Amino acid sequence: MTTSPEAAGVVWDGVARGYIPSEPLAVPSSVRLHAGVSAAVDPVTFEVVRYSLMNINLEHGQTLQRLCVSPVTMITRDFQPSILTQDGDVVFLGPYLQYFSNSQSLTIKWILENRAEDPGIAPGDMYVSNDPFVGSPHQPDAVVAAPVFVGDEIFCWVSNVLHHSDVGGSVMGSFCVDATDIFLDPPAFPPFKLVDQGKIRPDLEQMFLRQSRVPTNVHMDLRAAISANLVAVDKITKLLDRYGADTVKSVMNRVLDAGERTVAERLAKIPDGTWSHRMYAEAAHTGDNATYVYQTTVRKEGEHLYVDNRGTDPQTGSINVAYAGFAGAFLAALTASLTSDLAGAYGGVYRRVHFEPVPGTLSCADFPAAVSPAGMYTMETLISLASTVIGKMLACAEPEIAELAIGPAHPAFYAMISGGVTAEGNPFIGTNANNMIGSLAASPAGDGVDFGGHFWIPEGTASNVEELELLWPMLYLYRRALPGGADGAGKFRGGRGFVEAAIPWGVPGLAAAVYIDESFPKVVGAFGANPGSVGHFRLKHGSDVRKSFEAGAIPQDFDAIGGAEAAVEAKGPALMIADDGVWEWTGANATGFGDPLAREAASVASDVASGALPADAADRVYGVVLSAGGEADVAATTARRGQLLRERLAEATVPDGVRTVPESAELHLLGGELALVEHEGAWHFVTVSGRALLGPVTANYKDGAAVLERPVRDLGPEFSTHEARAGYEVRYREYLCPVTGRRIETEILRVGDEPLRDMLLHERA
């Protein structure tokens, strides 16, 4: 994981901007790093040591889960343990929050470069940091890192990072959406030595805890992080005593080398080229209604990837991350897609990824940018963006690699953070992370997974409703599946998410400190599929919920609940909710894959029969005509879809002089309607259904497509909004086969933005 020479002259020091380690790492000569290896490690010993290291790291994570007291760690698993080499390269990470691996590596490398001489690194030490410009994605994510010594040499490091319930700032829960710079954010502490040769420094611990509104919870979670590190250090020390430091280090090095070989072999099966994608955020802070763009581009050359964020808007408001967040999001998406079978041994994979970041942008912000809401907004946007770009790249690979694509993640972590005082007078902060229920996008292989969680936190779990009611003063009316519809539709549909509603209970009221209410979808489906859901937060004051209780009914339809609905912003201020208030918020249906009009009619009928899809959406979204018995009428469906495709082309702008290739020409499928064909001695993009030539692979295939553009709100009632919201003007552009009208690709565009050239392949041999 390196940066290009282009970035030389820009100081990535973790102070003025994000930290990028020097190469080689500038470790003072007074610090001794263990580099010994054993020439001969037999296969049995190798496997025993390898699995011992992996299991030590898993036990580290299980210890965190058992000792932490905050639901966000204890239940949600918003943490990550890792084992790293003496100079901070990841050997193993756990099945928890994947982008945290980068946080730990960067933080340890910064400690080696900046703390090794003063105050020094000794056996029994532990450093703590929550500085986003060093390594943390945002301030609630605190890294605790401990060296493991052999004699006077640093043999390796163990580390964990976990999300704390509140570390200060202007908003309960420390997601400060109203911050315009870091001085309105929670405090950011560069690495400091909290544990000095086995003894916790109470002055520094009290300094850290003093910032929190719930210091008892943070104190116990911080002690859990320290204790879990001690468990891992002890286990590794015993492993060294049994097998010898040189043998264990040899196994670590071979694990890294094997990971690098694996990713190199898979990259060799992808043609050289460049792939880009962009996504939009709405609102940079409270009171804002503008839209902002993030862009990621991947260039593949040989067996290496080069990643940049050119095209991203300049940093502003609170929707920024520093370099650590940008790199961590990409690496999480890459390893989940391309090398998930390595089971957390990803350090070797990172060697083949080279970042070319542009400073001062939303995704590589300079100090003093506000970054604290990143864990709910920007990190998920960047993960979704990265997985979309990677999916495009993998589509161009050989079949066994192409099928590894997993589809884009949710563009935000739909959630709600509330706060107030319990009936007993104790302050509480309720981080409702029920969107761990999640949903997974469709892929080239089939439908997405309903309630499938998130690929970037495999072990993440949601709470039972009863757990939340026990923890916080609220009562839940319902939690159920979101219906299918236009959102998430495709040849293969996306997984379904959920919706839930609740009221304050046993208290005069509480505050909704952080929430998400979008006015347009952020994620397009792959290769012509529909966008995913628009996430909503709704609030009614003066509701009649308690009257319904008296009548023996539990309200199940938010629209039918009486009361005055509040106007809600995308990123608004804290909303006060009295005891007669009621709120509802949604997760999201994930995106589909391929044109919805290409979905098997029987699959649509099955979704209607199971209740996963409203009956009216069968025709409206998929063009499927159902019989009186609920079965797909094949002849009527064929006719209906033909009509819809003709209507698309009639509304679209069709290029002049469309050329096609003969039926005998062999097509190399990429995804959905897009393929490659060798024609007149060169490789071209071509459509599958109409065999229409779109242009050479070194040009923009979109130039050869028919184009249909309209407001995204016109795509279906699932995407409706009103004039005062940013999404009202956002456009939806469809690229169609100019012969048949099948969708090739789609794009979400704010007014004034040019269409993106998203795929360029080097000429094939």
N, C-alpha and C positions, 0 to 999 in steps of 0.2 A: 504494500500500500504506500504509494509514493505520490509526489507531485511533480509536474513537468518542469523543465528548466525555464519555461516561460514565466513561472512564478518567482524565479530568482530575483531578488531586488525588492520583493514584497515580503515584509517581515511578519511571518505567522508565529508570533511569540506567545500567544495566550494572554496577552495584555492588551495591546492595541486592537488585535483581531484574534480569530481562532488560532489554536495551536496546531502546528504541523511539525513533527519531530525532524531534526536535522538528520542527514544521512552521510556518514555514519552518525550514530547517536553521540552527542557531545557529553560523555560521562567523565567526570574528573578522574585523573589517574590514581588518586588516593582511594577510589572505590574499586574493590576487587569483585569481578563478576566471574562466576564459575563457567568455564567453557570446556571442561574435560569431557572426553567421550571414551567409550569402550569399543575396541575394534571388533570384538566378537560378542554379539548378543544372540543366543540361540533362539529359534522361533517360539519355543514354549515360554522362555523367560520374557521375550518381547510381548507376547499376548497377555501374560499374567500382569506385567507392569502396566501395559497399556490399559487394560480393563480396571486395574487398581486405581490408576489416575482418574479415569472416567467416573468410577464409582465414588471416589473421594469427592469429586465435584458434585455429583448427585446428592451425596449425603450432606454436603455443604448447603445445598438448596433446601433439602428437607429440614435441616436444622433451623434455617431462617424461617421457614413456613411454620414450624412448631413454636418458635420463640417469639415471633412478632405478634403484636396485639392489634394493630390497625387492620381493618378489613381489606384495605387496598393491597396490603402485603399478605396477610394471613389467608385471605380467601381468593383475591384476584390474582395473586402471584406476580405482582408488579415489582419484580426484582430479578437479579441475575448473578449467580456465582461464576467465577472463572479461575482457571489455573493458567498462568502465563510464564514465559521464559524469564531468565534473569534480566533481559533487557525489554520486557514488556510485550512480547508477541504472544498472541492467544494460542494456547495448546488445546484446551477444552473449555467450552461454556455449556451451561445447562439448557434445558428445554423451556426456558422462561423468556423474558423480554429480550429479543434477539439483538436489537440495536444497542443494548447496553454493553455488549462486548467491546465495541469501539471506544466507549466511554472509559472503560477500565484500562485498556491498552494506552490510550493517549494520556490519561492521568498518571500512570506509572512512568511512562517515558518522560513526562514533564517533571516528575519528582526526581528522577535520575539526573536530569539536566540542570535542575534548579534548586534542589534541596539536598543533594548528596553531600556537599561540604558543610553546609550550615542550614539547618541544625544537624544534618547527618542522618545516616541510615544504619541502624544497629539491630541485632536480634531482639525480638519482642516489641519492636516498633510497629505502629500503625498510623497511616496518614488518612485524613478525611478531606474531601473536597466536594463542593457542589457548584463550582465555577463553570458556567457554560462556555466560556472562552478558553478553558483548559480541556474539558472533556465531557461534562455533564450535558445532556440535552436541554434540561432546564433545572432551575434551582431546587425543586423538591427531590430531585434524583441525586442522592449523596453517595459518593464512592468511598468505600473503606478498604484500604489496600495494606497488605502485610507482607514483608519479605520473609523468605525462608532461607536460612543460612546453613552452609556447610563450613565449619571452621570460621574463617574471617571472610568468606566469599558469599555473595548473594547467589544462591542456587536457582531460585525461581521466586514467583510471587503468587499469593492467593489474594483474591479480591472479591468484593461483592458491591453491588449498587442497588439501592432500593428507593422506592418512592415514599417520602414522608408526607403525612396528612396535612401538615401546615408548617412552613418554615418562614413565615412572615410575609410582608408585602401588604398592599392596600386592599386585598380581597381575601376573604376566608377561603382557605384551601390553597392559596398562593398561586392561583391562575389569574394573574392581574390583567384582565382584558382592557382595562382603562389606562394602562401604563403607556406612556409615550417614549420612555427611555428606561434604562436599568435602575435609575434612582427612584422610580416608583414601583420597581419590581422588588421581590424578596432579596435580601443580601446574598451576594455571591462570594463564597470563601475560597480563595485559592488553596491548594493543598497545605494543611498544617498538621503537625505531629500531635495527635490526640493521645496516643498511647506511647509512652517513652520507656523502652526496655521493660515492658510488661506492666507498667503502672499508668493508669488513666490520669490525665491531667484535669483536675476538676475545674480550673479556671477556664480552660478552653471549652470543656464540655458545657459549662454554664453559659458561656458566650453563645454557643450554637443554640442551646435550648431557649435562651432568652428571647429569641426572635419569634417563637411559635405561640400560637393561640392555644394549642393543646400540648404543652411541654411534657406532660406525663407520658402521652402516647409516643411522642418523638423520642423521649429518653429511653423508653423500653425497647423501641425498635432499633435505636442506635446501639444499645447494649446487645441486642440480638445479633446485629451485624458483626460486632466485635467478637462475640462468643462463637459465632459460626466460623469466622476466620480462624480462631484458636483451634477449633476442631479440625479444620483442614490442614493447618500448619502441623499439628501433632501427627495426623495420619501420614502426611508426606514425609515428615522427619523419620517416622518408623519405617516407611518404605525405603528411604535412603539407608537406614541402618541395616536393613535386611539385604538389599541388592547392591548397594554402593552407588555413590553419586554419579560416577561416570556411566554406569549402566542405565540408570534412570534418565540421565540427560540424553543418552543415545536414543532411547525410546522416544523421548519428546521430539528430538530432531527428526527422527524417521516418521513420526506422525505428521509433522509439518511438511516434510518432503512429499509424503504420500498424498496429502491434500493438494499440494501444488501440482503434482503429476496428474491427479484426477481431473482438476479443472482445466489443465492445459490440454489433455486428451479430448475433453468435451468441446473446448473452444476451437480446436482444430477441425471440428465437424460443422462449424458455422462459417459461412463465407465472410470475407472481409467486407466491411461496410459501415454505415453510420445510421443510427436510428434516434429519433427525437420524439418528445411528447411534451405537452404543456398542460397545466391545470390552473384553475382560477380559485382564488379565495375571495370571499365577500366580507368587507369591513376589516379594517386594520386595528380598530379600537372602538370603544363605546361612542355612539353618535355618528359613526362613519357609515356611508352607504355605497362606497366605491368598490370596484373590483380590482384585483391584483393578480399578476401572473407569475407562476413558477415554471421553469423549463429545465429539463434534463436531457442531455445528449450523450449517447454511448457510441464510441468509435472502436471498432474491433479490428486489430491489426495482428495477424498471426495468432499467437497464443496469449495475447494481452488485451486488456480493456482499458480505454481512456475515457474518463467521465468528466463532463463539465456542466456548469449551470448557466451558460450564456443564454441570454434572453429573459432571465429572471428580473423582475422589477427591483429597483433600489430598495434598501431596507426602510421600513417605516412602521410606526405604530407598535403593536405587540405581537405581530404574526411572523416574527423572525426566528431563525436559529443561527448559531455559529457553525463553523466548519464541522465540528464533531457530529452535529445532528444530521447534516447533509450526507457525510460519509457513512455514518451509522445506518441511516435509512436505506441507502443504496446497497450496502453490504448485507443487510438483513433480507432484502428482497432477492438479491442475487443468490445467496446461499440456500434460501428456501426453494428457489426455482431450480437451480442448476446442481447443487451438491447437498441436498438434504440428507442423502444416505450417509454422509460423513458423520452424522450424529454429534454435531457441535465441535468437531475438530477442524475449525475453519481458518486457522492462522495461515496455513499454506495457500489457501484460496486467495486470501487478501494480498499475497505477494504479486498476484497477476492483475491487480486492479490499481490504476494510476489516476489520481484525481488532478484536475486542472481547474481549480476553483476561481471564481471571480469574486473578489472581496467587495464588501459594501452592498451586498444584495440580500434579498429576503431569506435566501437559503445559505448564505455565507456572510452573515452580518458582522460588522465591526463594532467594537465597544464605542459608545454605551447603549447599544440597541436593547430594547426590551424583548425578552425571550420567554418569560415564565409561562404563558399559555401554550407553549409548543407541544407539551405532552398530550394536549387535547385536540389541537388544530394542526400545526405545521408539520410535526413529525409524521402524522398519518397521511397528510397530503403528499409528503415526499416519498413515503413508502409506496403509496398508491401510484404515484408518478413513476417511480423506479420500476415497479412490477409491470407497469404498462409498457415501458420502453424495453425491458428485458423480454417481455412476451413477444413484442414485435421482432426482436433479434432472434429469439428461439424459433419463431415461425419460419425463418429462412434456413434453419439448420437441417441436418439429416433427420429422418423421421424419429429415431429413438431419442434424439435431443429435443426436437420440436414438441414432443408429447410431455415434456417436463414443465411446460408453461403452466402457471397457476392462476393467472388473471389478476386484475387489480384489487387492492384492498380498499376498505372504506376510506373516504377522503378525510374523515375526522373521527375522533373517538366520541361518538354520541353518548352523552352522559349528563348527569346533573350533580352539582355540588351544592348542598344546602347547609345551613348553619343556624344556630340560635342557642337557646337555653332549655334544658330539659325541665320537667315538672319539679325535679328535685333541686333545681337551680344550678346545675352543672353545664358549662358550655359544651357544645358538640359541633363537630363538622362532619357532615355525612357525605362521603364521596361515593356516590352511587355509580358503580362501574358495571351495571348489569349488561351493558353492551358487550361484555365478554361473551354473551350468548352468540353474538356475531352472525355472520353468514359468509359463505365463501363463493367467489365468482365462478361462473362457468369456465370451462377450459376446452381445448380442442377435443378432449376425450369424452365430454359429456356435461350434464347439468352440474351446477354448483351445489353446495351442501347447505340445506336449511339448518339454521342455528348452529353453524359449523365452527364458531369461534373465529380466530384470526391466525393466519399463518405466521405472523411475526411474534406471537406469544403462545406457543403450542400448549403449554400447561395452564394458561389462564382460565379461570372459572368465574361464573356469575354466582351471586348469592341467591339463596332461597328467599322468597318474600318474607317468610316468618323470621329469618335471620335479621333482615333489615328492620322489621317492626320491633324486634327485640332491642336492636342497637339504637334506633333513633325514633323520636316521637312522631311517627306517621303511620297511616293505615292505607293499605293498597286495595284499590277497587278491582283492578284486573291487570293481568300480564298475559298477553296472547300473541299469536303469530300475526305478522302483517300479511294482508292479502297480496297475492300476486297481481300483476297488471302490466301497464306499459313499462313501469320501472323494473329493470332487470330482465326484460324480454329478450329472446334471441333464439337462434336455431337450437342452442342449448340455453336454458334459462339459468339465471343466477339463483343462489340460495336465498331463502326468505329470512327476514329479521323479525323484530317483535315491536310491540307497543305496550306501554303500561301507564296507569294513572293512579294517583294517590292524593291524600289530604293530610293536613296536620292532625295530630291526635294527642290529646291530653295536654296541650300547650296552647297559649293564646295565638300562636302563629310562629312562623319561621321565615327565613330568607332564602330565595333561590339565588345563590351567589354566581354560579356559572351554569350556562345552558347553551344549547345550539338550536337556532331556528334559521334554516336556509331558505332562500327564495329561488334557487335554481340548482339542478344537479351538477355535481363537480366531476363525476367519473363517466366517461363514455365506455360503452361496451366494445369488446374487441371485434374487429373485422365486421362491422356493420350491425352489431347488437345495440339495443337501447341503453340509455344511461341507467345508472342505479338510482336509488331513492333520493328524495329530498328529505333531509332530517328536520323534524319539527319539534318545537316546544310550545305548548299552548297552556294558557292560564285563564281561569275564570274567577272573578271575585263575587262574593255574595251568592254562592251556589246553593242549590236546594238538595244537596247530597244527604244531609242529616234528616231532612223531611222524608226522603226516600227510605232511609233506614227505619224511621218510625213506622212507615207503611209496609215494612218487611221486604224491601227491595234494595238490591245493590246495583247502582247505575253501571251500565256496560257500554253506553254510547255517549261519548263526550259531547257530541252535537246536541243530544237530547237533554243534557244537564242544564238546568236554568242558571242564570247569572250573567254578569257582564264580562265579555271576553276582553282581555287586556291586549293592547298593541305591544308586540314583542320585536326587538331588533335581532339582527343576526348575531351580534356580539354586544349585548346590552348591559346596563347597570344591574346591580342586585335588585331583585323584585321582592317586595314584602308580601307575604301570603298570610292573611288572617285565618282564624280557625274555620271560617266559612269559605275558604278558597279551595280550589281543586286544580291540579295540573295533570297534563298528559305529555309524554314525550316518546319519540320513536327511535329505534335503531335504524336499520336500512336493509332493503333488499339489494343484494349484490348484483353486479352487472352480468349480462349474458355474453354469449359468443355466437357471432354470425347473425345473419338477417333473420328476424322473427318470422318472416314469410316462408322460410325454409324449414321451420320446425315440423317434425313429424306430427301429422294431424291427430294420430292416436295418443301421442304424449299430451297434447293440449286437452283432449277429451278426458284423459286420465286425471290431469290436474284439476279440471272442473269437477269431476266426480269425487275427488278426495277433498274438495274444499280449498285447495291451494290457489285456485284461480276463479274469480267471479265469472259466471256464465256469459255475461255481456262482453267480457274481454276476449273471449275465444274469437269472435269475428272482428271486434274493434282493433285488437292488437295483432292477432295471428292470422286473420282471414280464414278461420276455420268455421265451417257451418256444421252445427250439431243437429242430429235427428231428435225427434220427440223423446226418444229413449236415452239421449245423452251421448250417443256414439257419433263419431266423425262421419259426415257424409262426404265420401271421397270425391265424387263427381262434382258436387256443388262447391266443395272446397277448392278444387282445381280451377273451376270457373271464377270463383270469387277472388282467388289470389291473382289470376290472370288479369282481372279487372283492376285490382289495386296496383299491380305492377305497371299497367298501361297508364293509370292515373298519375303515378309517380313520374313517368317519363314525359307525360303531357305537361306537367308543371315544371319540369326541370329544364335547365339549359343544356342542350346536347351539342357536343363539339361537331364541327364539320368534318366530312371525309373519314368517317369511322371505317377502320380496316379490321378484318378478322383473319384468323388462321384456320386452315382446314381441319376437319374432324380427325384426320390422320396424324396431326401434330401432337407429340407427347407433351402433356402439361405436368409441371412439377408444382404441386399444391403448396401454398404458403399458409393460407388461413381463409376460411369462408369462401368468398368469391374471388380471392386474389391468388394468382399462380404465376409461374415463370414458364417461358417457352423459348426455345432456340429458333430464331427466325432470321433468314437472310444473313447467316453467319454471325449473329450477335444475340445475346440474351435480352428478352423483353418481359415487361409485366403484361399480363393478359388476364381477362376475366374467365371464370370457369363456365358459367352458363351460356354466355354469348360468344365466348372465344374472341372477344374484342381486344385488339392491341392497344395498350395504354401508353407505350413508350419504352425506350431502352431502360435497363436497370440503373444506368448512370443518370437518369432524368427523373422527374417527378411524375409518378403514375397518375396523380390526381389531375394533371393537365389533360389526360386522355379520357377522363370520366365525365359522365353527365353529372350536373350539380343541381341539387335542390336545397334551397336555404329558406329558413323560416324562423320565427321566434321559438325558442325551446319550449315555451309554455303551450305552443300549439301541438306538441307531440302527443299530448293526452292530459286528461284532468289531473293525473298524478303529479303533473309539473306546473299546475296553475299557480299564479301569484297575482299581486295587485300592483298598480302603477307606481306606488311609492317605494317599491322594493327594487333592489339592484337587478334581480333576475328578470324583470319585465322586459328589458331590452336585449338580454343575452340571446345570441343566435345559435341555431342548430343547422349544421351543414352536412348534407348527405352526398357521398360520392357513389354514383350508380353505374352499373354496367350500361353503356349507351345502347346496347342491343335489347337486353331483357328487363332492365330496371332493377335488378337485384342490387342490394347494397354491397359496396366494397369496403367502405370505411365511413366513419362519421367524425365530426369535430364540433366541439363547443367553442364559440367565439364571442368575445365582447365586441361591441361596436367599434369599428376602426382598426381592429387587428387583421393582419393579413393571414390567409390560410398557411398552415405549417407544412413545410416539406419534411415528412417524417421518416422517409426510408430511401436510402441510396446504397446500392450495392456496387462493389468493384466488379468490373467485367470479369466474367468467369472464363477460365481457361478452356 
